[in-house]
Amino acid sequence: MQIPPGSIIVFFDGYCHLCSGVVRFILARDGKQRFLFAPLQGNTAMELLGLKPEQQAAPDSLLVWEQGVLRNESSAALHIARNLPGIWKIWIVLYIIPSPIRNWVYRYIAARRYRWFGKSARCMLPEPGQEQRFLP
């Protein structure tokens, strides 16, 4: 698989409304088009991350892959904020909170995301013109 240099791949739960909302949020702000997106349930996740089908069934974390480095939970979310233009970089101040605490909050929300935000019967589809930003 050929990943363009400087790209950041965001692996997300394609069925989760919260996760799909995060993808739309990034798309709206990523003018340099550094971010690419792939559902955790897709072929790219199996190939690049080595996930087996049973590991893809109920993903509970947003994953961010950049140049062979994989970040998860709160570190993934903060890495996204760090790489968005403008005011969104302010969120990196949360790095001062110890990662066990940040990750506990992240896991608390992730465990309840379907109940709070809902779940789709099928993976999110990209809007017209955004297809090239999505990996299978």
C-alpha positions as CSV (number, residue, x, y, z in Angstrom):
1,M,0.0,0.0,0.0
2,Q,1.4,3.4,-1.0
3,I,0.8,6.1,1.7
4,P,1.7,9.6,0.6
5,P,4.6,11.1,2.5
6,G,3.5,13.3,5.5
7,S,0.1,11.7,5.6
8,I,-1.7,10.9,8.9
9,I,-4.1,8.0,8.8
10,V,-7.0,8.1,11.2
11,F,-8.5,4.7,11.8
12,F,-12.1,5.0,13.1
13,D,-15.1,2.9,14.0
14,G,-17.1,3.3,10.8
15,Y,-20.4,2.5,12.5
16,C,-20.1,5.0,15.3
17,H,-21.8,8.3,15.0
18,L,-19.4,10.0,17.3
19,C,-16.4,8.7,15.3
20,S,-18.0,9.7,12.0
21,G,-18.6,13.2,13.4
22,V,-14.9,13.4,14.4
23,V,-13.9,12.4,10.8
24,R,-16.2,15.2,9.4
25,F,-14.8,17.7,11.9
26,I,-11.2,16.9,10.7
27,L,-12.2,17.0,7.0
28,A,-13.7,20.4,7.4
29,R,-10.5,21.8,9.0
30,D,-7.7,19.9,7.2
31,G,-7.0,22.4,4.3
32,K,-3.6,20.7,3.6
33,Q,-5.3,17.3,3.3
34,R,-2.8,15.6,5.5
35,F,-5.3,13.3,7.0
36,L,-6.5,10.1,5.4
37,F,-9.2,8.0,6.9
38,A,-9.8,4.2,7.1
39,P,-12.5,2.3,9.0
40,L,-11.1,-0.1,11.6
41,Q,-13.4,-2.7,10.0
42,G,-11.7,-2.3,6.6
43,N,-8.8,-3.9,4.6
44,T,-6.4,-1.1,5.3
45,A,-6.7,-1.8,9.1
46,M,-6.1,-5.5,8.5
47,E,-3.1,-4.8,6.2
48,L,-1.4,-1.9,8.0
49,L,-2.2,-2.7,11.6
50,G,-2.3,-6.4,11.3
51,L,-5.8,-6.6,12.8
52,K,-7.7,-9.9,12.5
53,P,-11.4,-9.8,11.6
54,E,-12.4,-10.7,15.2
55,Q,-10.4,-7.7,16.5
56,Q,-12.3,-5.4,14.1
57,A,-15.7,-6.4,15.4
58,A,-16.0,-3.9,18.2
59,P,-13.2,-1.4,18.1
60,D,-13.1,0.9,21.0
61,S,-10.5,3.3,20.1
62,L,-9.6,5.9,17.5
63,L,-6.1,5.0,16.1
64,V,-3.7,7.4,14.4
65,W,-0.9,6.1,12.3
66,E,1.9,8.4,11.0
67,Q,5.2,7.2,9.6
68,G,5.0,3.8,11.3
69,V,4.1,5.2,14.7
70,L,0.7,4.2,16.0
71,R,-1.1,6.2,18.7
72,N,-4.3,5.3,20.5
73,E,-6.8,6.6,23.0
74,S,-6.2,10.2,24.2
75,S,-2.8,10.3,22.5
76,A,-4.4,9.7,19.2
77,A,-7.0,12.5,19.8
78,L,-4.3,14.9,20.9
79,H,-2.1,14.1,17.9
80,I,-5.0,15.0,15.7
81,A,-5.5,18.3,17.5
82,R,-1.7,19.0,17.2
83,N,-1.9,18.6,13.4
84,L,-5.0,20.7,12.8
85,P,-4.5,24.3,11.8
86,G,-5.4,27.2,14.1
87,I,-7.0,27.2,17.5
88,W,-7.4,23.4,17.7
89,K,-3.7,23.1,18.7
90,I,-4.7,24.5,22.1
91,W,-6.0,21.1,23.1
92,I,-2.4,19.8,23.3
93,V,-2.3,21.5,26.8
94,L,-4.0,18.3,27.9
95,Y,-0.7,16.5,27.6
96,I,0.0,17.9,31.1
97,I,-2.6,15.5,32.5
98,P,-1.0,12.1,33.1
99,S,-1.9,9.6,30.3
100,P,-3.6,7.1,32.7
101,I,-6.1,9.8,33.7
102,R,-6.6,11.0,30.1
103,N,-7.0,7.5,28.8
104,W,-9.5,6.6,31.6
105,V,-11.7,9.6,30.4
106,Y,-11.3,8.5,26.8
107,R,-12.2,4.8,27.6
108,Y,-15.2,6.0,29.6
109,I,-16.6,7.9,26.7
110,A,-15.6,5.2,24.2
111,A,-17.5,2.5,26.2
112,R,-20.7,4.6,26.1
113,R,-20.4,6.1,22.6
114,Y,-23.1,3.9,20.9
115,R,-25.6,4.6,23.7
116,W,-24.9,8.4,23.8
117,F,-24.4,9.1,20.1
118,G,-25.8,6.1,18.3
119,K,-24.6,3.5,15.8
120,S,-25.2,3.1,12.1
121,A,-26.1,-0.2,10.4
122,R,-23.3,0.4,7.8
123,C,-20.0,2.2,7.6
124,M,-19.8,6.0,7.0
125,L,-19.6,6.9,3.3
126,P,-17.5,9.9,2.2
127,E,-19.2,12.9,0.7
128,P,-18.7,13.5,-3.0
129,G,-15.3,14.9,-3.7
130,Q,-13.8,13.4,-0.5
131,E,-13.4,9.8,-1.8
132,Q,-9.7,10.1,-2.3
133,R,-9.2,10.8,1.4
134,F,-10.7,7.5,2.4
135,L,-8.8,4.2,2.3
136,P,-10.6,0.8,2.0
